[in-house]
Amino acid sequence: MLLSSATHDRIRAEIAHYPNPRGALLFALHQARDELGRLGRDAYAEVGAIFGMRAGEVAEVASFYSLFTQPSAKAVIQVCTNLPCCLRGARGLVELLEHQIGAKAGASSPDGRFAISEVECLGSCGTAPVVQVNRNPYLENVTPDLIAELTASPEAAIAARHPAPIISIIPDGVDGYLLPPNGAKWLTLDDYRNHGGYQAVVKAGQMTPKDIANLVKDAGLRGRGGAGFVTGLKWTFMPPKDDRPRYLAVNADESEPGTFKDRQIMERNPHLMLEGIMIASMAIEANAAFIYIRGEYVDAYQILRNAIGEAYRAGILGDNALGFGRRFDIHIQPGAGAYICGEESGMLESMEGRKGQPRKRPPFPAQKGLWGQPTTVDNAETVSHVPSIIMRGADWFKAEGAEKAAGHTLFGISGHVQRPGVYELKLGVKLRDLIFQYAGGLADGRTVKAVIPGGVSMPVLRGDQIDIAMDHESVRKVNTLLGTAGVIVMDDRTCMVRAALVIARFFEHESCGQCTQCREGTGWLYRVLTRIERGDGRMEDLATIVDTASYLEGKCICALSDAAAWAASNFLRQFRPEFEAHIEQHRCPLPESFSI
Amino acid sequence: MAKTVHVTVDGRTIEAAEGAPLLQAMLDAGIHIPHYCYHPKLTIDGSCRFCQVRIEGIPKLQISCNTPVRDGMVVKTDDPEVHTVRRGVIELLLLNHPLDCPICDKAGECWLQNYSMEFGAREGRTIDPRRKRGKRLDIGERMLLDQERCILCRRCVRFCNEITKTGELHIFTLGDHSKLDIYDDARLDNPYSMNTADICPVGALETKDFHHKIRVWFLEETASVCPSCANGCNIMISAYRNRIWRLVPRRNDEVNDTWMCDAGRLNYRFVADPERLRAPLVDGAPATWNEALDRAAGALGDFRKRQGGSALGAIVSPHLTNEENFRFGELIHALGVQQVAMAVKRGPADDFLIKAEKAANARGVRELRIVQGDDDGIEALLGAIESGMVKGLYLCGDDLLETVPADRLERILAQLELLIVQTLRPNPRFARAAVIFPTTTFAEKDGTFTNHAGRVQRIRKALETPAGWLNDGEIFTALLNAIDARGASFALDRVWGEMARDGNVFSALDFNEIGPRGMQLAAAGK
């Protein structure tokens, strides 16, 4: 036996939470990796024995997840090199690290103490650049000095910067209901109850499931996970209640580059999310809710786990759950570093202990979701709006936003702005105001060249297109989508080919690999853009990009292929002369651009 | 039974079972829809994205494999977006394909080649390096893997998960780094492993047996039945220059779906065995067919006259066809033989295709009522020889050699005064045989086998025999004519006419109506 009996005990205890033991597989693999430092055949065999799986099956699942396939070292330094971090100097940090530890990214240092790994978005774009060592809390706003500290003593550097700075703000004049007052964290049950917490669930307990759904529908709450679907309407897609168990699956796998809002709720107001989960579960008559949180969010995971524990001890969850008058459970599952697990059906697969490859539809989750049972999937922020809607009503909620886009949202803003962060604002705020008023504008003398309005999956805007309202309908007028409302701002020095390349690299890295077009097409887009960026492009490559995008768009199981297509084709559409300049001059014409 | 409904495809109305996969319905109607991951005997995967069609009323294209047929559905395949899908899938798959068709066993029957010709561009536009992966990886006793050719359709993975439930194949990592492989020492060695090569649309999975042997376009295919066990899996015999190069399964949902076991697939070398008897032997020396027939007829006639028919025993071969054994039954009846038995070699079985009886037609012998008893009369016959009641034996086939302990067999054979044998190879045990006729294999003749479940299935001649050669049925017929002056012929329809008059279970069937899927005997049970 490689694993200690304490680890075995923890795994067994976790298994008890799930209708099928495999729900705890990713948890078990985390435990094994944390204990052993690496995963290999014997570990897979031992974990497999717990779950009745062959070693190869476990190895196949593990190979899908970046957190289980990192290079082996005492301290694996993972540097986010996605767009928001690259825009703020991540590449320089990697080079510095390579120099200091004497190993290239992807490899381990000769003494085995360190390894550097370039990773995709860590979901903390507001404090870019970001570094994570093993599964420790993040190091944020990382500077060269911090790198020196880190390589001297990782433990000390991490401890000195924990907990993370609060970067979410309720601006003056906003009646915030998602975030606690600026600077505050309501981590304990008492904190939350002292500010009116868990009253909404009692009130909802007096309502019928249908009334709850109708109220939330009337309020016009739209999902905050990217698609913007009307939440109350989605709840009504659940089949009539029968003998089968029903589940709410909560998507806290925040990993769309440019998006870092859910973490702010989880780390500052965890009970709000739990209360929202409870009310949503009442509406769909769920027996239990499962939160899937990205594996890198170790603080948020622990905070939520603590909050759930507190709620059980206080009788809010469990046999006679508050407002339910029946048993209701909430459990939290860690992901393991795969963007696609943020796609709802990829998430369900991952929650069931498999590779997070999205499911073909039909069947839809409401028909056959988690463990084959009727399931509703809601985003972590989305459910957090629900308690206030219950307490304050649909009309209030509608008045707090834009037409057809009710309520506040947590706008994340990152990239070349002076005050990146998360801002709780009404939907419909002007993009220009978001950039210049709330986020402090750009550095002196710089102008806006490009803005991605809602995570890198959404079509990019030019700097002259920022006079739009940030709500679902208004952004459509400029042919883009609100997505997750994670805004990435790029200034006039920024190379658009390079930006498109970083995004293409991300999709190439994160395509789950099942659909032909997405698997092969994301790779091709990445290779063609790499060549253009390097100065080896040909004019006909631009037609290849457009064609490849047409091969991907709307042709695959999930929307990742659409996103990859849109990113490449829209950067080209919006900034074609810059692509042509790269090809004609055989180099990047913007010497001051960020490096990759 | 699902309701039959109507679907319109590009203006043409087709019939289909409600709820069936639209793709299958279109394929069944002869409408050609490209696809890779869909396989009728595996769960629907939906990942190759090749079979997308436009369905009226649905804004996005739909994969037809995962679309259940509904009445009145209006489908369009001649649609610009559908063409984009087809062009896209091919161009994208070819980006990293090694294009090593000259050394690929699949060339000529490769779905990437065929679809590229049909839907692909006439020139490639990638100049980027192709992905390097493992080639000719030894992943099993009988299997090779080429990861560069793999298009990740997951058919083989599903086969190992759903059909054999052995799960040896995995797709590791993700995105365009995805890689089909076995894990560690869990090799692809299940008894059905070679089916993965059949269902692989490209040359990623190859059998060692067929590796670099011959171009498939030289092969002539003959629909037949596997001779290796009582299941009677339907097969194609692939032959070239009068030699078998491979056996592959042929779909028959009543018998073997689209699968066959590796042992059966590999059991064809005996046909071209250089040790095989190529001419009859009379008293151990090569003789002409006529000499052998004369000698056999003479010896049998004399023996009957001297000892009476009841002193002659016969062993029927479960490897011969129903027609041959019917004729053998007539022959031994004419000779007055009373002790008749059948020896059947037995071996391991499973609950899928592999049956314990390692012969294709034991059930047929029983249905003809030539043999009786739980052991098909073997013990009674051997006992009769040992007791001296039976002194002559007409022995068909070699199974006796493997079912009776060697020392007992030796004693028994030594006791015989007359031994006539039909066998594949010369064997020192038959040294005292008056006549040894070469037997004819399943691949060299026409006829029918009756499988363990009573399904009568056609076998067809795939290989020519030398001029003057007689197959087993023709030998029996010639001897019958010599002994009984019947003037019988071994033309199969004539034999079936006689079988019908005989009143056995076969009389309910019409030989000419036995189609590619065979026919079930009406009366079940022995």
Chai-1 contact restraints between the chains, C-beta under 6 A:
chainA,res_idxA,chainB,res_idxB,connection_type,confidence,min_distance_angstrom,max_distance_angstrom,comment,restraint_id
A,R41,B,D184,contact,1.0,0.0,6.0,A-B,restraint_1
A,G56,B,H170,contact,1.0,0.0,6.0,A-B,restraint_2
A,G56,B,Y183,contact,1.0,0.0,6.0,A-B,restraint_3
A,G56,B,A186,contact,1.0,0.0,6.0,A-B,restraint_4
A,A59,B,Y183,contact,1.0,0.0,6.0,A-B,restraint_5
A,E60,B,H170,contact,1.0,0.0,6.0,A-B,restraint_6
A,E60,B,F172,contact,1.0,0.0,6.0,A-B,restraint_7
A,S63,B,F172,contact,1.0,0.0,6.0,A-B,restraint_8
A,S63,B,T173,contact,1.0,0.0,6.0,A-B,restraint_9
A,F64,B,L174,contact,1.0,0.0,6.0,A-B,restraint_10
A,K360,B,G46,contact,1.0,0.0,6.0,A-B,restraint_11
A,K360,B,N66,contact,1.0,0.0,6.0,A-B,restraint_12
A,S511,B,G175,contact,1.0,0.0,6.0,A-B,restraint_13
A,C512,B,L174,contact,1.0,0.0,6.0,A-B,restraint_14
A,G513,B,L174,contact,1.0,0.0,6.0,A-B,restraint_15
A,G513,B,G175,contact,1.0,0.0,6.0,A-B,restraint_16
A,G513,B,S178,contact,1.0,0.0,6.0,A-B,restraint_17
A,Q514,B,S47,contact,1.0,0.0,6.0,A-B,restraint_18
A,C515,B,S47,contact,1.0,0.0,6.0,A-B,restraint_19
A,C515,B,R49,contact,1.0,0.0,6.0,A-B,restraint_20
A,T516,B,C48,contact,1.0,0.0,6.0,A-B,restraint_21
A,T516,B,R49,contact,1.0,0.0,6.0,A-B,restraint_22
A,T516,B,V89,contact,1.0,0.0,6.0,A-B,restraint_23
A,Q517,B,R49,contact,1.0,0.0,6.0,A-B,restraint_24
A,Q517,B,G88,contact,1.0,0.0,6.0,A-B,restraint_25
A,Q517,B,L92,contact,1.0,0.0,6.0,A-B,restraint_26
A,R519,B,D176,contact,1.0,0.0,6.0,A-B,restraint_27
A,E520,B,L92,contact,1.0,0.0,6.0,A-B,restraint_28
A,E520,B,L95,contact,1.0,0.0,6.0,A-B,restraint_29
A,G521,B,L92,contact,1.0,0.0,6.0,A-B,restraint_30
A,G523,B,D176,contact,1.0,0.0,6.0,A-B,restraint_31
A,W524,B,L95,contact,1.0,0.0,6.0,A-B,restraint_32
A,R527,B,D128,contact,1.0,0.0,6.0,A-B,restraint_33
A,S550,B,T84,contact,1.0,0.0,6.0,A-B,restraint_34
A,Y551,B,G88,contact,1.0,0.0,6.0,A-B,restraint_35
A,G554,B,K60,contact,1.0,0.0,6.0,A-B,restraint_36
A,K555,B,R49,contact,1.0,0.0,6.0,A-B,restraint_37
A,K555,B,V85,contact,1.0,0.0,6.0,A-B,restraint_38
